[in-house]
Amino acid sequence: MSQVSPTHQDLVPVPIPDRVAAMIGATLPLHVLQAEIDADTAVREVLRFRGPLCSEDRADRETALSALARANKVLAKHHPLLPVGGTR
């Protein structure tokens, strides 16, 4: 019988209690934790912009995309599955 393994998109997010998140965070280097926060902030900033954008909004979106790329570079260096997506 063949088993079908779930793809990343099929996984259901499960909330992590704050104490467990703190224990996980304590095992990560500080620069990786900061990159995770920066990536999350950059994704929210990128998704904030909706179509047709004026030149200032395009520049702000590009700045957020570059911040996301920098944070993802740090995260990927630590572990290949850590980079954050969500830029549609």
BAFI-3210 file (N, C-alpha, C; in Angstrom, 3 decimals, decimal comma, padded with zeros to 6 digits):
// residues 88
n [1|2|3|4|5|6|7|8|9|10|11|12|13|14|15|16|17|18|19|20|21|22|23|24|25|26|27|28|29|30|31|32|33|34|35|36|37|38|39|40|41|42|43|44|45|46|47|48|49|50|51|52|53|54|55|56|57|58|59|60|61|62|63|64|65|66|67|68|69|70|71|72|73|74|75|76|77|78|79|80|81|82|83|84|85|86|87|88]
n.u [000,846|000,638|001,762|000,644|002,339|001,794|001,806|003,508|001,581|-000,701|-000,585|-001,904|-001,941|-000,965|-001,616|000,985|001,759|002,739|004,822|006,075|006,899|008,732|010,652|011,548|012,529|014,644|016,584|017,522|019,881|020,352|020,457|019,064|016,508|015,872|015,896|013,714|011,608|011,922|011,387|008,703|007,484|008,140|006,727|004,066|004,076|004,572|002,269|000,390|000,157|-001,860|-003,049|-003,421|-000,400|001,074|004,105|005,513|004,395|005,171|007,920|008,075|007,063|009,034|011,175|010,293|010,235|012,967|013,896|012,644|013,945|016,584|016,219|015,272|017,512|019,268|017,732|017,562|020,219|020,596|018,719|017,331|014,511|013,396|012,974|010,604|007,554|004,913|004,420|002,727]
n.v [-001,171|002,150|005,133|008,444|011,335|014,379|017,525|020,689|022,684|021,390|021,094|021,816|024,745|024,903|026,337|027,463|027,227|030,017|029,524|027,267|028,287|030,149|028,445|027,181|029,402|030,043|028,287|029,131|031,182|034,679|036,436|034,983|034,812|037,540|037,917|036,351|037,808|040,190|039,247|038,434|040,899|042,256|040,749|041,282|044,009|044,037|042,724|044,578|046,456|047,108|046,767|049,396|051,061|054,037|055,861|056,261|054,295|052,006|052,158|051,880|049,286|047,840|048,311|046,903|044,340|043,941|043,946|041,638|039,753|039,975|039,113|036,512|035,387|035,154|033,417|031,143|030,412|029,482|027,356|025,453|025,339|027,479|030,073|032,710|032,989|034,238|036,390|036,614]
n.w [000,000|-000,908|000,572|000,949|001,326|003,072|001,411|001,784|001,580|002,391|005,101|008,294|010,139|013,525|016,631|018,769|022,145|024,222|026,083|024,995|022,529|023,483|024,563|022,243|020,870|022,546|021,800|019,396|017,601|018,303|016,065|014,158|015,233|015,154|012,386|011,702|012,827|011,374|008,778|008,997|009,528|007,165|005,251|005,989|005,414|002,635|001,676|002,299|000,335|-002,439|-005,833|-008,344|-007,937|-006,710|-007,422|-005,025|-003,340|-004,755|-004,419|-001,628|-001,389|-002,764|-001,053|001,205|000,089|-000,372|002,251|003,153|001,541|002,525|005,195|004,730|003,602|005,766|007,348|005,669|005,569|008,127|008,316|005,686|005,464|006,763|005,524|004,834|003,107|001,019|-000,657|-002,792]
ca.u [000,000|001,464|001,331|000,764|002,776|001,188|002,682|003,578|000,337|-001,760|-000,419|-002,781|-001,185|-001,411|-001,064|001,998|001,682|003,829|005,957|006,762|007,567|009,888|011,677|012,104|013,306|015,869|017,591|017,967|020,730|019,629|020,328|018,044|015,232|015,633|015,566|012,341|010,727|012,036|010,702|007,269|007,101|008,256|005,619|002,861|004,227|004,412|000,877|-000,442|-000,006|-002,750|-002,912|-002,408|000,420|001,791|005,554|005,956|003,996|006,029|009,223|007,924|006,909|010,358|011,973|009,832|010,691|014,402|014,046|012,253|015,026|017,713|015,853|015,196|018,877|019,758|016,966|017,945|021,564|020,463|018,023|016,698|013,052|012,964|012,549|009,190|006,991|003,678|004,438|001,811]
ca.v [000,000|003,351|006,221|009,779|012,272|015,696|018,595|021,821|023,440|020,614|021,094|022,740|025,426|024,637|027,362|027,017|028,007|030,978|028,913|026,386|029,179|030,723|027,396|027,012|030,607|030,037|027,443|029,781|032,361|035,950|037,013|034,221|035,277|038,883|037,753|035,844|038,954|041,098|038,634|038,498|042,298|042,600|040,112|042,085|045,282|043,774|042,375|045,748|047,217|046,528|047,337|050,265|051,750|055,250|055,633|056,155|052,977|051,012|052,237|051,288|047,841|047,317|048,334|045,777|043,110|043,769|043,556|040,232|038,970|039,943|038,257|035,137|034,911|034,738|032,247|030,003|029,998|028,711|026,114|025,686|025,405|028,637|031,298|033,063|033,337|034,975|037,652|036,429]
ca.w [000,000|-000,954|001,452|000,380|002,352|002,833|000,941|002,707|001,511|003,026|006,546|009,007|011,197|014,884|017,524|019,724|023,393|024,398|026,787|024,047|021,585|024,180|024,662|020,895|020,605|023,350|021,161|018,165|017,773|018,322|014,718|013,434|015,771|014,607|010,969|011,635|013,101|010,227|007,636|009,250|009,361|005,748|004,530|006,254|004,705|001,200|001,393|002,577|-000,908|-003,453|-007,148|-008,939|-006,935|-007,126|-007,391|-003,627|-002,851|-005,407|-003,760|-000,296|-001,568|-003,117|000,176|002,023|-000,565|-000,141|003,661|003,211|000,933|003,467|006,329|004,256|003,383|007,086|007,763|004,837|005,956|009,365|007,960|004,388|005,520|007,553|004,820|004,894|001,805|001,153|-001,395|-003,929]
c.u [000,896|000,876|001,548|001,191|002,191|002,225|002,622|002,258|-000,799|-001,688|-001,295|-001,963|-001,813|-000,808|-000,077|001,862|002,919|005,045|006,758|007,522|008,811|011,013|012,334|013,001|014,620|016,964|018,150|018,892|019,911|019,434|019,282|016,659|014,878|015,250|014,148|011,328|010,734|011,288|009,188|006,745|007,121|007,117|004,332|002,904|004,015|002,952|-000,082|-000,751|-000,871|-002,636|-003,321|-001,693|001,044|003,282|006,084|005,609|004,844|007,396|009,164|007,799|008,256|011,282|011,599|010,274|012,180|014,678|013,683|013,355|016,227|017,426|015,818|016,579|019,483|019,051|017,373|019,338|021,516|019,797|017,246|015,172|012,531|012,519|011,031|008,718|005,789|003,648|003,601|002,334]
c.v [001,239|004,424|007,546|010,713|013,644|016,687|019,744|022,600|022,714|020,637|022,161|023,419|025,169|025,706|026,740|027,865|028,898|030,365|028,001|027,227|029,802|029,694|027,153|028,203|030,641|029,193|028,070|030,955|033,642|036,531|036,262|034,623|036,661|038,799|037,228|036,962|039,914|040,549|038,713|039,922|042,697|041,978|040,901|043,408|045,092|043,521|043,540|046,516|046,448|047,366|048,747|051,125|053,008|054,966|055,502|054,790|051,877|050,987|051,612|049,772|047,200|047,293|047,168|044,451|042,873|043,400|042,083|039,344|038,861|039,009|036,789|034,546|034,415|033,460|031,009|029,500|029,148|027,362|026,355|025,801|026,631|029,859|031,456|033,454|034,230|036,285|037,585|037,032]
c.w [000,000|-000,042|000,740|001,500|002,045|002,318|001,946|002,734|002,234|004,552|007,186|010,105|012,563|015,782|018,515|020,980|023,560|025,080|025,870|023,023|022,215|024,300|023,302|020,569|021,365|022,707|019,887|018,464|017,639|016,921|013,882|013,930|015,222|013,134|010,807|011,863|011,918|009,011|007,806|009,042|007,887|004,931|004,745|005,490|003,198|000,867|001,641|001,297|-001,896|-004,722|-007,318|-007,886|-007,518|-006,959|-005,961|-003,043|-003,466|-004,738|-002,365|-000,376|-001,903|-001,905|001,081|001,414|-000,343|001,316|003,842|002,644|001,867|004,632|005,910|003,989|004,698|007,532|006,971|005,180|007,224|009,105|006,671|004,419|006,275|006,750|004,771|003,506|002,007|000,420|-002,658|-005,197]
res [m|s|q|v|s|p|t|h|q|d|l|v|p|v|p|i|p|d|r|v|a|a|m|i|g|a|t|l|p|l|h|v|l|q|a|e|i|d|a|d|t|a|v|r|e|v|l|r|f|r|g|p|l|c|s|e|d|r|a|d|r|e|t|a|l|s|a|l|a|r|a|n|k|v|l|a|k|h|h|p|l|l|p|v|g|g|t|r]
***
